[in-house]
Amino acid sequence: MDETLFYVFGITLVVSALAVSAIGLRFESFPGTRAVLVAIVVYFAGMVAATTTFAVLNAADAQHTREAEQARESPTTTEANATTTTASQGKSTTLKLAADPNAIAYDTQQLSGKGGKVMIEFTNPSAVTHDVCITSPSGQEIGCSQTISEDSTSLSEDLKPGKYTFFCSVDGHEAAGMKGTLTIE
């Protein structure tokens, strides 16, 4: 969707610039009144802002798609981190986590559960995309959920006792405070 809007605004901006240039070259009195000049400047400022916004959103979506594809192509996270995330047999914990619908934040900064299979059921009611990722006590990434907006997903990992970090990997979200501590006993 962001890609389509980027092209729509970009093409409209180019066509508008060409039309205004052609009119300006043909008529010496163009733009005429100060009000017309102000309207033209405001129109072009809005078009540039819209085109830039959708270019940035499109680039962010493309980056997340590439990261997700790379994650699928690499060995599974559980296999790659088997020595640090060996699970206790037969135990399972389901934790609920949600994104704040009005801020770049989770609804909690503390989660806890038992060692073994841990599933985080993540709900994002916001139109802003979010995900949930886990890093080990040593800072090694263990896994990430899908990046979603106005939807739900889950992340399931085998975890041994320790203090883990959960965070949103969307650019700038962790730095904005979208993170917390996952304590596994």
C-alpha positions as CSV (number, residue, x, y, z in Angstrom):
1,M,0.0,0.0,0.0
2,D,2.8,2.4,0.9
3,E,4.6,1.7,-2.4
4,T,1.4,2.5,-4.4
5,L,0.8,5.8,-2.5
6,F,4.5,6.7,-3.0
7,Y,4.1,6.4,-6.8
8,V,0.8,8.2,-6.8
9,F,2.1,11.2,-4.9
10,G,5.4,11.1,-6.8
11,I,3.8,11.1,-10.2
12,T,1.3,13.8,-9.2
13,L,4.2,15.9,-7.9
14,V,6.1,15.6,-11.1
15,V,3.1,16.3,-13.3
16,S,2.1,19.3,-11.1
17,A,5.6,20.8,-11.4
18,L,5.6,20.4,-15.1
19,A,2.2,22.0,-15.4
20,V,3.1,25.0,-13.2
21,S,6.4,25.4,-15.1
22,A,4.6,25.4,-18.5
23,I,2.0,27.9,-17.2
24,G,4.7,30.1,-15.8
25,L,6.6,30.2,-19.0
26,R,3.6,31.1,-21.1
27,F,2.1,33.8,-18.9
28,E,4.3,36.7,-17.6
29,S,1.7,37.6,-15.0
30,F,1.8,34.1,-13.4
31,P,1.1,33.5,-10.5
32,G,-0.8,36.7,-10.4
33,T,-1.9,37.4,-6.8
34,R,0.0,36.7,-3.6
35,A,-2.8,34.3,-2.5
36,V,-2.3,32.2,-5.6
37,L,1.5,32.0,-5.0
38,V,0.9,31.0,-1.3
39,A,-1.6,28.3,-2.4
40,I,0.9,26.9,-4.9
41,V,3.7,26.8,-2.4
42,V,1.5,25.1,0.2
43,Y,0.3,22.6,-2.4
44,F,3.9,21.7,-3.4
45,A,5.0,21.5,0.3
46,G,2.2,19.1,1.0
47,M,3.0,17.0,-2.0
48,V,6.7,16.8,-1.2
49,A,5.8,15.9,2.5
50,A,3.4,13.1,1.4
51,T,5.8,11.7,-1.2
52,T,8.7,11.7,1.3
53,T,6.5,10.1,4.1
54,F,5.4,7.2,1.8
55,A,9.0,6.8,0.5
56,V,10.2,6.3,4.1
57,L,7.3,3.9,5.0
58,N,7.9,1.9,1.8
59,A,11.6,1.6,2.6
60,A,10.8,0.5,6.2
61,D,8.4,-2.2,4.9
62,A,10.9,-3.4,2.4
63,Q,13.6,-3.7,5.1
64,H,11.3,-5.7,7.4
65,T,10.4,-8.0,4.5
66,R,14.1,-8.6,3.7
67,E,14.9,-9.3,7.4
68,A,12.0,-11.7,7.6
69,E,13.2,-13.5,4.5
70,Q,16.7,-13.7,5.8
71,A,15.4,-15.1,9.1
72,R,13.5,-17.8,7.3
73,E,16.6,-18.7,5.2
74,S,19.0,-19.0,8.2
75,P,18.9,-22.0,10.5
76,T,16.1,-22.0,13.0
77,T,16.7,-19.9,16.0
78,T,16.1,-22.8,18.4
79,E,18.7,-24.9,16.6
80,A,21.3,-22.1,16.4
81,N,20.9,-21.3,20.2
82,A,20.4,-24.8,21.5
83,T,23.2,-24.5,24.0
84,T,21.7,-21.4,25.6
85,T,18.0,-22.2,25.4
86,T,17.7,-25.9,26.2
87,A,14.2,-26.5,27.5
88,S,12.9,-28.4,30.5
89,Q,10.8,-31.3,29.2
90,G,7.0,-31.1,29.3
91,K,6.6,-27.5,30.7
92,S,4.7,-24.9,28.8
93,T,3.9,-21.3,29.6
94,T,1.7,-18.9,27.6
95,L,2.1,-15.2,28.2
96,K,0.0,-12.4,26.9
97,L,1.5,-9.1,25.6
98,A,-0.1,-6.2,23.7
99,A,1.1,-3.0,22.1
100,D,-0.3,0.2,23.4
101,P,-2.8,1.5,20.8
102,N,-1.8,5.1,21.3
103,A,2.0,5.0,21.9
104,I,5.1,3.2,20.9
105,A,5.0,0.9,24.0
106,Y,3.9,-2.5,25.2
107,D,1.2,-2.8,27.9
108,T,3.8,-4.1,30.3
109,Q,7.5,-4.0,30.8
110,Q,7.6,-7.2,32.9
111,L,6.7,-10.8,31.9
112,S,7.5,-14.0,33.8
113,G,7.1,-17.7,33.3
114,K,8.5,-21.2,33.9
115,G,11.4,-22.7,32.0
116,G,10.5,-24.8,28.9
117,K,8.3,-23.9,26.0
118,V,7.3,-20.3,26.4
119,M,4.7,-18.8,24.0
120,I,4.1,-15.0,23.9
121,E,0.7,-14.3,22.4
122,F,1.2,-10.7,21.0
123,T,-1.7,-8.4,20.1
124,N,-1.2,-5.1,18.2
125,P,-4.4,-3.0,18.1
126,S,-2.5,-0.1,16.6
127,A,-2.1,0.8,12.9
128,V,1.6,1.2,13.6
129,T,3.5,-2.0,12.9
130,H,5.1,-3.8,15.8
131,D,6.6,-7.2,16.7
132,V,8.1,-8.9,19.7
133,C,11.6,-10.3,19.8
134,I,13.6,-12.0,22.6
135,T,17.3,-11.8,23.4
136,S,19.1,-14.2,25.8
137,P,20.7,-13.0,29.0
138,S,24.0,-12.6,27.1
139,G,22.2,-10.4,24.5
140,Q,22.0,-13.0,21.7
141,E,18.8,-12.8,19.6
142,I,16.6,-15.9,20.1
143,G,13.6,-15.1,18.0
144,C,11.1,-12.6,16.6
145,S,7.4,-12.8,15.8
146,Q,5.9,-11.5,12.6
147,T,5.7,-7.7,12.3
148,I,2.0,-6.9,12.4
149,S,-0.5,-4.0,12.7
150,E,-4.1,-4.3,13.9
151,D,-3.6,-8.1,14.3
152,S,-2.3,-10.9,16.6
153,T,0.6,-13.2,16.3
154,S,2.7,-15.4,18.6
155,L,6.3,-16.2,19.3
156,S,7.2,-19.6,20.8
157,E,10.7,-20.5,22.1
158,D,12.2,-23.0,24.5
159,L,13.8,-21.1,27.3
160,K,15.8,-22.1,30.4
161,P,15.8,-20.1,33.6
162,G,17.2,-16.6,33.3
163,K,16.4,-12.9,32.6
164,Y,15.7,-12.3,28.9
165,T,14.8,-9.1,27.1
166,F,11.8,-8.7,24.9
167,F,11.6,-5.8,22.5
168,C,10.1,-4.4,19.3
169,S,12.6,-4.6,16.4
170,V,10.9,-2.0,14.2
171,D,13.4,0.9,13.7
172,G,13.5,3.2,16.6
173,H,10.9,1.4,18.7
174,E,13.2,-0.2,21.2
175,A,15.1,3.0,21.7
176,A,11.7,4.7,22.3
177,G,11.2,2.3,25.3
178,M,9.3,-0.5,23.6
179,K,11.1,-3.2,25.6
180,G,10.9,-5.2,28.9
181,T,12.3,-8.0,31.0
182,L,11.2,-11.6,30.6
183,T,12.0,-13.6,33.8
184,I,12.1,-17.4,33.4
185,E,12.2,-19.4,36.6
